[in-house]
Amino acid sequence: MKKTGKSYIQKKINKLNKKIHRSESQNEENKTWWRKLKLTKLKDKLNHTD
């Protein structure tokens, strides 16, 4: 299994934030909801990695 470092997770979070803002501007509520869910998972993962 690939080891995920802090920089990798931060990059994923930044990409996801861009996608969330784009889907909000396009009124895609379902996509926004799923992406926010994934974002919280990534943030938790980032807090637990050291």
mmCIF file as Biopython writes it, N, C-alpha, C and O atoms, coordinates in Angstrom:
data_model
#
loop_
_atom_site.group_PDB
_atom_site.id
_atom_site.type_symbol
_atom_site.label_atom_id
_atom_site.label_alt_id
_atom_site.label_comp_id
_atom_site.label_asym_id
_atom_site.label_entity_id
_atom_site.label_seq_id
_atom_site.pdbx_PDB_ins_code
_atom_site.Cartn_x
_atom_site.Cartn_y
_atom_site.Cartn_z
_atom_site.occupancy
_atom_site.B_iso_or_equiv
_atom_site.auth_seq_id
_atom_site.auth_asym_id
_atom_site.pdbx_PDB_model_num
ATOM 1   N N  . MET A ? 1  ? 0.832   -1.189 0.000   1.0 0.0 1  A 1 
ATOM 2   C CA . MET A ? 1  ? 0.000   0.000  0.000   1.0 0.0 1  A 1 
ATOM 3   C C  . MET A ? 1  ? 0.876   1.251  0.000   1.0 0.0 1  A 1 
ATOM 4   O O  . MET A ? 1  ? 1.902   1.302  0.677   1.0 0.0 1  A 1 
ATOM 5   N N  . LYS A ? 2  ? 0.468   2.236  -0.749  1.0 0.0 2  A 1 
ATOM 6   C CA . LYS A ? 2  ? 1.239   3.467  -0.867  1.0 0.0 2  A 1 
ATOM 7   C C  . LYS A ? 2  ? 1.141   4.284  0.416   1.0 0.0 2  A 1 
ATOM 8   O O  . LYS A ? 2  ? 0.056   4.467  0.967   1.0 0.0 2  A 1 
ATOM 9   N N  . LYS A ? 3  ? 2.288   4.771  0.884   1.0 0.0 3  A 1 
ATOM 10  C CA . LYS A ? 3  ? 2.285   5.614  2.074   1.0 0.0 3  A 1 
ATOM 11  C C  . LYS A ? 3  ? 1.959   7.046  1.661   1.0 0.0 3  A 1 
ATOM 12  O O  . LYS A ? 3  ? 2.600   7.608  0.773   1.0 0.0 3  A 1 
ATOM 13  N N  . THR A ? 4  ? 0.965   7.623  2.308   1.0 0.0 4  A 1 
ATOM 14  C CA . THR A ? 4  ? 0.550   8.978  1.955   1.0 0.0 4  A 1 
ATOM 15  C C  . THR A ? 4  ? 1.151   9.965  2.938   1.0 0.0 4  A 1 
ATOM 16  O O  . THR A ? 4  ? 0.910   9.885  4.142   1.0 0.0 4  A 1 
ATOM 17  N N  . GLY A ? 5  ? 1.935   10.896 2.414   1.0 0.0 5  A 1 
ATOM 18  C CA . GLY A ? 5  ? 2.560   11.905 3.244   1.0 0.0 5  A 1 
ATOM 19  C C  . GLY A ? 5  ? 1.683   13.130 3.382   1.0 0.0 5  A 1 
ATOM 20  O O  . GLY A ? 5  ? 0.633   13.250 2.751   1.0 0.0 5  A 1 
ATOM 21  N N  . LYS A ? 6  ? 2.152   14.046 4.237   1.0 0.0 6  A 1 
ATOM 22  C CA . LYS A ? 6  ? 1.380   15.271 4.480   1.0 0.0 6  A 1 
ATOM 23  C C  . LYS A ? 6  ? 1.222   16.102 3.218   1.0 0.0 6  A 1 
ATOM 24  O O  . LYS A ? 6  ? 0.136   16.612 2.940   1.0 0.0 6  A 1 
ATOM 25  N N  . SER A ? 7  ? 2.294   16.241 2.456   1.0 0.0 7  A 1 
ATOM 26  C CA . SER A ? 7  ? 2.228   17.080 1.258   1.0 0.0 7  A 1 
ATOM 27  C C  . SER A ? 7  ? 1.256   16.497 0.234   1.0 0.0 7  A 1 
ATOM 28  O O  . SER A ? 7  ? 0.551   17.238 -0.450  1.0 0.0 7  A 1 
ATOM 29  N N  . TYR A ? 8  ? 1.222   15.171 0.133   1.0 0.0 8  A 1 
ATOM 30  C CA . TYR A ? 8  ? 0.306   14.501 -0.797  1.0 0.0 8  A 1 
ATOM 31  C C  . TYR A ? 8  ? -1.144  14.766 -0.400  1.0 0.0 8  A 1 
ATOM 32  O O  . TYR A ? 8  ? -1.977  15.084 -1.249  1.0 0.0 8  A 1 
ATOM 33  N N  . ILE A ? 9  ? -1.440  14.635 0.884   1.0 0.0 9  A 1 
ATOM 34  C CA . ILE A ? 9  ? -2.808  14.851 1.370   1.0 0.0 9  A 1 
ATOM 35  C C  . ILE A ? 9  ? -3.206  16.315 1.213   1.0 0.0 9  A 1 
ATOM 36  O O  . ILE A ? 9  ? -4.344  16.612 0.849   1.0 0.0 9  A 1 
ATOM 37  N N  . GLN A ? 10 ? -2.278  17.228 1.484   1.0 0.0 10 A 1 
ATOM 38  C CA . GLN A ? 10 ? -2.575  18.659 1.322   1.0 0.0 10 A 1 
ATOM 39  C C  . GLN A ? 10 ? -2.880  18.995 -0.128  1.0 0.0 10 A 1 
ATOM 40  O O  . GLN A ? 10 ? -3.761  19.808 -0.409  1.0 0.0 10 A 1 
ATOM 41  N N  . LYS A ? 11 ? -2.156  18.371 -1.049  1.0 0.0 11 A 1 
ATOM 42  C CA . LYS A ? 11 ? -2.408  18.596 -2.472  1.0 0.0 11 A 1 
ATOM 43  C C  . LYS A ? 11 ? -3.801  18.098 -2.850  1.0 0.0 11 A 1 
ATOM 44  O O  . LYS A ? 11 ? -4.520  18.758 -3.600  1.0 0.0 11 A 1 
ATOM 45  N N  . LYS A ? 12 ? -4.178  16.919 -2.321  1.0 0.0 12 A 1 
ATOM 46  C CA . LYS A ? 12 ? -5.509  16.373 -2.572  1.0 0.0 12 A 1 
ATOM 47  C C  . LYS A ? 12 ? -6.589  17.299 -2.016  1.0 0.0 12 A 1 
ATOM 48  O O  . LYS A ? 12 ? -7.621  17.500 -2.655  1.0 0.0 12 A 1 
ATOM 49  N N  . ILE A ? 13 ? -6.358  17.863 -0.828  1.0 0.0 13 A 1 
ATOM 50  C CA . ILE A ? 13 ? -7.320  18.775 -0.203  1.0 0.0 13 A 1 
ATOM 51  C C  . ILE A ? 13 ? -7.495  20.020 -1.067  1.0 0.0 13 A 1 
ATOM 52  O O  . ILE A ? 13 ? -8.619  20.480 -1.270  1.0 0.0 13 A 1 
ATOM 53  N N  . ASN A ? 14 ? -6.398  20.567 -1.574  1.0 0.0 14 A 1 
ATOM 54  C CA . ASN A ? 14 ? -6.474  21.759 -2.420  1.0 0.0 14 A 1 
ATOM 55  C C  . ASN A ? 14 ? -7.263  21.486 -3.700  1.0 0.0 14 A 1 
ATOM 56  O O  . ASN A ? 14 ? -8.086  22.302 -4.114  1.0 0.0 14 A 1 
ATOM 57  N N  . LYS A ? 15 ? -7.008  20.339 -4.321  1.0 0.0 15 A 1 
ATOM 58  C CA . LYS A ? 15 ? -7.747  19.975 -5.541  1.0 0.0 15 A 1 
ATOM 59  C C  . LYS A ? 15 ? -9.230  19.827 -5.250  1.0 0.0 15 A 1 
ATOM 60  O O  . LYS A ? 15 ? -10.076 20.266 -6.029  1.0 0.0 15 A 1 
ATOM 61  N N  . LEU A ? 16 ? -9.535  19.203 -4.117  1.0 0.0 16 A 1 
ATOM 62  C CA . LEU A ? 16 ? -10.925 18.981 -3.741  1.0 0.0 16 A 1 
ATOM 63  C C  . LEU A ? 16 ? -11.631 20.298 -3.454  1.0 0.0 16 A 1 
ATOM 64  O O  . LEU A ? 16 ? -12.801 20.463 -3.799  1.0 0.0 16 A 1 
ATOM 65  N N  . ASN A ? 17 ? -10.929 21.238 -2.827  1.0 0.0 17 A 1 
ATOM 66  C CA . ASN A ? 17 ? -11.507 22.558 -2.562  1.0 0.0 17 A 1 
ATOM 67  C C  . ASN A ? 17 ? -11.876 23.263 -3.858  1.0 0.0 17 A 1 
ATOM 68  O O  . ASN A ? 17 ? -12.934 23.885 -3.951  1.0 0.0 17 A 1 
ATOM 69  N N  . LYS A ? 18 ? -11.007 23.167 -4.857  1.0 0.0 18 A 1 
ATOM 70  C CA . LYS A ? 18 ? -11.302 23.772 -6.160  1.0 0.0 18 A 1 
ATOM 71  C C  . LYS A ? 18 ? -12.546 23.152 -6.771  1.0 0.0 18 A 1 
ATOM 72  O O  . LYS A ? 18 ? -13.403 23.852 -7.310  1.0 0.0 18 A 1 
ATOM 73  N N  . LYS A ? 19 ? -12.639 21.815 -6.681  1.0 0.0 19 A 1 
ATOM 74  C CA . LYS A ? 19 ? -13.800 21.119 -7.234  1.0 0.0 19 A 1 
ATOM 75  C C  . LYS A ? 19 ? -15.075 21.503 -6.496  1.0 0.0 19 A 1 
ATOM 76  O O  . LYS A ? 19 ? -16.132 21.638 -7.111  1.0 0.0 19 A 1 
ATOM 77  N N  . ILE A ? 20 ? -14.981 21.680 -5.180  1.0 0.0 20 A 1 
ATOM 78  C CA . ILE A ? 20 ? -16.153 22.065 -4.383  1.0 0.0 20 A 1 
ATOM 79  C C  . ILE A ? 20 ? -16.645 23.437 -4.808  1.0 0.0 20 A 1 
ATOM 80  O O  . ILE A ? 20 ? -17.842 23.633 -5.016  1.0 0.0 20 A 1 
ATOM 81  N N  . HIS A ? 21 ? -15.729 24.390 -4.936  1.0 0.0 21 A 1 
ATOM 82  C CA . HIS A ? 21 ? -16.131 25.745 -5.329  1.0 0.0 21 A 1 
ATOM 83  C C  . HIS A ? 21 ? -16.738 25.760 -6.730  1.0 0.0 21 A 1 
ATOM 84  O O  . HIS A ? 21 ? -17.693 26.492 -6.991  1.0 0.0 21 A 1 
ATOM 85  N N  . ARG A ? 22 ? -16.182 24.953 -7.624  1.0 0.0 22 A 1 
ATOM 86  C CA . ARG A ? 22 ? -16.715 24.878 -8.976  1.0 0.0 22 A 1 
ATOM 87  C C  . ARG A ? 22 ? -18.130 24.295 -8.971  1.0 0.0 22 A 1 
ATOM 88  O O  . ARG A ? 22 ? -19.016 24.803 -9.658  1.0 0.0 22 A 1 
ATOM 89  N N  . SER A ? 23 ? -18.335 23.241 -8.205  1.0 0.0 23 A 1 
ATOM 90  C CA . SER A ? 23 ? -19.664 22.615 -8.168  1.0 0.0 23 A 1 
ATOM 91  C C  . SER A ? 23 ? -20.685 23.512 -7.472  1.0 0.0 23 A 1 
ATOM 92  O O  . SER A ? 23 ? -21.869 23.479 -7.806  1.0 0.0 23 A 1 
ATOM 93  N N  . GLU A ? 24 ? -20.229 24.317 -6.502  1.0 0.0 24 A 1 
ATOM 94  C CA . GLU A ? 24 ? -21.145 25.263 -5.849  1.0 0.0 24 A 1 
ATOM 95  C C  . GLU A ? 24 ? -21.589 26.342 -6.828  1.0 0.0 24 A 1 
ATOM 96  O O  . GLU A ? 24 ? -22.753 26.743 -6.828  1.0 0.0 24 A 1 
ATOM 97  N N  . SER A ? 25 ? -20.670 26.808 -7.659  1.0 0.0 25 A 1 
ATOM 98  C CA . SER A ? 25 ? -21.030 27.849 -8.623  1.0 0.0 25 A 1 
ATOM 99  C C  . SER A ? 25 ? -21.954 27.307 -9.713  1.0 0.0 25 A 1 
ATOM 100 O O  . SER A ? 25 ? -22.707 28.064 -10.327 1.0 0.0 25 A 1 
ATOM 101 N N  . GLN A ? 26 ? -21.896 25.995 -9.952  1.0 0.0 26 A 1 
ATOM 102 C CA . GLN A ? 26 ? -22.760 25.371 -10.960 1.0 0.0 26 A 1 
ATOM 103 C C  . GLN A ? 26 ? -24.036 24.792 -10.349 1.0 0.0 26 A 1 
ATOM 104 O O  . GLN A ? 26 ? -24.811 24.129 -11.039 1.0 0.0 26 A 1 
ATOM 105 N N  . ASN A ? 27 ? -24.252 25.039 -9.065  1.0 0.0 27 A 1 
ATOM 106 C CA . ASN A ? 27 ? -25.425 24.552 -8.323  1.0 0.0 27 A 1 
ATOM 107 C C  . ASN A ? 27 ? -25.574 23.031 -8.373  1.0 0.0 27 A 1 
ATOM 108 O O  . ASN A ? 27 ? -26.682 22.511 -8.506  1.0 0.0 27 A 1 
ATOM 109 N N  . GLU A ? 28 ? -24.462 22.334 -8.266  1.0 0.0 28 A 1 
ATOM 110 C CA . GLU A ? 28 ? -24.459 20.864 -8.219  1.0 0.0 28 A 1 
ATOM 111 C C  . GLU A ? 28 ? -24.417 20.446 -6.748  1.0 0.0 28 A 1 
ATOM 112 O O  . GLU A ? 28 ? -23.352 20.132 -6.217  1.0 0.0 28 A 1 
ATOM 113 N N  . GLU A ? 29 ? -25.586 20.443 -6.093  1.0 0.0 29 A 1 
ATOM 114 C CA . GLU A ? 29 ? -25.621 20.202 -4.654  1.0 0.0 29 A 1 
ATOM 115 C C  . GLU A ? 29 ? -25.167 18.800 -4.273  1.0 0.0 29 A 1 
ATOM 116 O O  . GLU A ? 29 ? -24.510 18.613 -3.249  1.0 0.0 29 A 1 
ATOM 117 N N  . ASN A ? 30 ? -25.517 17.814 -5.097  1.0 0.0 30 A 1 
ATOM 118 C CA . ASN A ? 30 ? -25.143 16.437 -4.784  1.0 0.0 30 A 1 
ATOM 119 C C  . ASN A ? 30 ? -23.624 16.251 -4.819  1.0 0.0 30 A 1 
ATOM 120 O O  . ASN A ? 30 ? -23.041 15.653 -3.914  1.0 0.0 30 A 1 
ATOM 121 N N  . LYS A ? 31 ? -22.996 16.768 -5.869  1.0 0.0 31 A 1 
ATOM 122 C CA . LYS A ? 31 ? -21.539 16.660 -5.979  1.0 0.0 31 A 1 
ATOM 123 C C  . LYS A ? 31 ? -20.860 17.404 -4.839  1.0 0.0 31 A 1 
ATOM 124 O O  . LYS A ? 31 ? -19.879 16.922 -4.272  1.0 0.0 31 A 1 
ATOM 125 N N  . THR A ? 32 ? -21.384 18.577 -4.507  1.0 0.0 32 A 1 
ATOM 126 C CA . THR A ? 32 ? -20.804 19.369 -3.430  1.0 0.0 32 A 1 
ATOM 127 C C  . THR A ? 32 ? -20.861 18.596 -2.120  1.0 0.0 32 A 1 
ATOM 128 O O  . THR A ? 32 ? -19.892 18.575 -1.362  1.0 0.0 32 A 1 
ATOM 129 N N  . TRP A ? 33 ? -21.990 17.965 -1.856  1.0 0.0 33 A 1 
ATOM 130 C CA . TRP A ? 33 ? -22.164 17.219 -0.612  1.0 0.0 33 A 1 
ATOM 131 C C  . TRP A ? 33 ? -21.159 16.073 -0.506  1.0 0.0 33 A 1 
ATOM 132 O O  . TRP A ? 33 ? -20.525 15.891 0.534   1.0 0.0 33 A 1 
ATOM 133 N N  . TRP A ? 34 ? -21.015 15.295 -1.595  1.0 0.0 34 A 1 
ATOM 134 C CA . TRP A ? 34 ? -20.083 14.174 -1.583  1.0 0.0 34 A 1 
ATOM 135 C C  . TRP A ? 34 ? -18.644 14.646 -1.433  1.0 0.0 34 A 1 
ATOM 136 O O  . TRP A ? 34 ? -17.854 14.023 -0.723  1.0 0.0 34 A 1 
ATOM 137 N N  . ARG A ? 35 ? -18.303 15.736 -2.092  1.0 0.0 35 A 1 
ATOM 138 C CA . ARG A ? 35 ? -16.926 16.228 -2.020  1.0 0.0 35 A 1 
ATOM 139 C C  . ARG A ? 35 ? -16.604 16.786 -0.645  1.0 0.0 35 A 1 
ATOM 140 O O  . ARG A ? 35 ? -15.481 16.638 -0.165  1.0 0.0 35 A 1 
ATOM 141 N N  . LYS A ? 36 ? -17.578 17.428 -0.005  1.0 0.0 36 A 1 
ATOM 142 C CA . LYS A ? 36 ? -17.356 17.927 1.357   1.0 0.0 36 A 1 
ATOM 143 C C  . LYS A ? 36 ? -17.173 16.767 2.326   1.0 0.0 36 A 1 
ATOM 144 O O  . LYS A ? 36 ? -16.395 16.855 3.276   1.0 0.0 36 A 1 
ATOM 145 N N  . LEU A ? 37 ? -17.895 15.683 2.079   1.0 0.0 37 A 1 
ATOM 146 C CA . LEU A ? 37 ? -17.744 14.490 2.899   1.0 0.0 37 A 1 
ATOM 147 C C  . LEU A ? 37 ? -16.323 13.935 2.767   1.0 0.0 37 A 1 
ATOM 148 O O  . LEU A ? 37 ? -15.691 13.592 3.766   1.0 0.0 37 A 1 
ATOM 149 N N  . LYS A ? 38 ? -15.833 13.851 1.547   1.0 0.0 38 A 1 
ATOM 150 C CA . LYS A ? 38 ? -14.483 13.354 1.297   1.0 0.0 38 A 1 
ATOM 151 C C  . LYS A ? 38 ? -13.439 14.310 1.876   1.0 0.0 38 A 1 
ATOM 152 O O  . LYS A ? 38 ? -12.392 13.878 2.359   1.0 0.0 38 A 1 
ATOM 153 N N  . LEU A ? 39 ? -13.734 15.609 1.825   1.0 0.0 39 A 1 
ATOM 154 C CA . LEU A ? 39 ? -12.819 16.608 2.360   1.0 0.0 39 A 1 
ATOM 155 C C  . LEU A ? 39 ? -12.627 16.425 3.862   1.0 0.0 39 A 1 
ATOM 156 O O  . LEU A ? 39 ? -11.502 16.510 4.356   1.0 0.0 39 A 1 
ATOM 157 N N  . THR A ? 40 ? -13.701 16.177 4.584   1.0 0.0 40 A 1 
ATOM 158 C CA . THR A ? 40 ? -13.571 15.966 6.030   1.0 0.0 40 A 1 
ATOM 159 C C  . THR A ? 40 ? -12.752 14.712 6.324   1.0 0.0 40 A 1 
ATOM 160 O O  . THR A ? 40 ? -11.980 14.685 7.282   1.0 0.0 40 A 1 
ATOM 161 N N  . LYS A ? 41 ? -12.917 13.675 5.504   1.0 0.0 41 A 1 
ATOM 162 C CA . LYS A ? 41 ? -12.119 12.455 5.672   1.0 0.0 41 A 1 
ATOM 163 C C  . LYS A ? 41 ? -10.632 12.756 5.489   1.0 0.0 41 A 1 
ATOM 164 O O  . LYS A ? 41 ? -9.795  12.307 6.272   1.0 0.0 41 A 1 
ATOM 165 N N  . LEU A ? 42 ? -10.317 13.522 4.443   1.0 0.0 42 A 1 
ATOM 166 C CA . LEU A ? 42 ? -8.919  13.853 4.172   1.0 0.0 42 A 1 
ATOM 167 C C  . LEU A ? 42 ? -8.327  14.716 5.277   1.0 0.0 42 A 1 
ATOM 168 O O  . LEU A ? 42 ? -7.169  14.531 5.653   1.0 0.0 42 A 1 
ATOM 169 N N  . LYS A ? 43 ? -9.106  15.657 5.802   1.0 0.0 43 A 1 
ATOM 170 C CA . LYS A ? 43 ? -8.617  16.511 6.885   1.0 0.0 43 A 1 
ATOM 171 C C  . LYS A ? 43 ? -8.345  15.701 8.145   1.0 0.0 43 A 1 
ATOM 172 O O  . LYS A ? 43 ? -7.366  15.952 8.848   1.0 0.0 43 A 1 
ATOM 173 N N  . ASP A ? 44 ? -9.206  14.732 8.432   1.0 0.0 44 A 1 
ATOM 174 C CA . ASP A ? 44 ? -8.973  13.849 9.576   1.0 0.0 44 A 1 
ATOM 175 C C  . ASP A ? 44 ? -7.703  13.033 9.372   1.0 0.0 44 A 1 
ATOM 176 O O  . ASP A ? 44 ? -6.906  12.864 10.295  1.0 0.0 44 A 1 
ATOM 177 N N  . LYS A ? 45 ? -7.524  12.533 8.161   1.0 0.0 45 A 1 
ATOM 178 C CA . LYS A ? 45 ? -6.334  11.747 7.841   1.0 0.0 45 A 1 
ATOM 179 C C  . LYS A ? 45 ? -5.075  12.599 7.989   1.0 0.0 45 A 1 
ATOM 180 O O  . LYS A ? 45 ? -4.048  12.122 8.472   1.0 0.0 45 A 1 
ATOM 181 N N  . LEU A ? 46 ? -5.161  13.860 7.572   1.0 0.0 46 A 1 
ATOM 182 C CA . LEU A ? 46 ? -4.026  14.773 7.667   1.0 0.0 46 A 1 
ATOM 183 C C  . LEU A ? 46 ? -3.661  15.028 9.123   1.0 0.0 46 A 1 
ATOM 184 O O  . LEU A ? 46 ? -2.480  15.105 9.462   1.0 0.0 46 A 1 
ATOM 185 N N  . ASN A ? 47 ? -4.663  15.158 9.984   1.0 0.0 47 A 1 
ATOM 186 C CA . ASN A ? 47 ? -4.410  15.408 11.403  1.0 0.0 47 A 1 
ATOM 187 C C  . ASN A ? 47 ? -3.791  14.203 12.099  1.0 0.0 47 A 1 
ATOM 188 O O  . ASN A ? 47 ? -3.078  14.364 13.090  1.0 0.0 47 A 1 
ATOM 189 N N  . HIS A ? 48 ? -4.050  13.002 11.599  1.0 0.0 48 A 1 
ATOM 190 C CA . HIS A ? 48 ? -3.537  11.799 12.244  1.0 0.0 48 A 1 
ATOM 191 C C  . HIS A ? 48 ? -2.181  11.362 11.709  1.0 0.0 48 A 1 
ATOM 192 O O  . HIS A ? 48 ? -1.543  10.499 12.313  1.0 0.0 48 A 1 
ATOM 193 N N  . THR A ? 49 ? -1.723  11.923 10.605  1.0 0.0 49 A 1 
ATOM 194 C CA . THR A ? 49 ? -0.412  11.549 10.062  1.0 0.0 49 A 1 
ATOM 195 C C  . THR A ? 49 ? 0.654   12.489 10.590  1.0 0.0 49 A 1 
ATOM 196 O O  . THR A ? 49 ? 0.475   13.707 10.632  1.0 0.0 49 A 1 
ATOM 197 N N  . ASP A ? 50 ? 1.750   11.902 10.986  1.0 0.0 50 A 1 
ATOM 198 C CA . ASP A ? 50 ? 2.910   12.706 11.436  1.0 0.0 50 A 1 
ATOM 199 C C  . ASP A ? 50 ? 4.210   12.050 11.073  1.0 0.0 50 A 1 
ATOM 200 O O  . ASP A ? 50 ? 5.277   12.585 11.373  1.0 0.0 50 A 1 
#
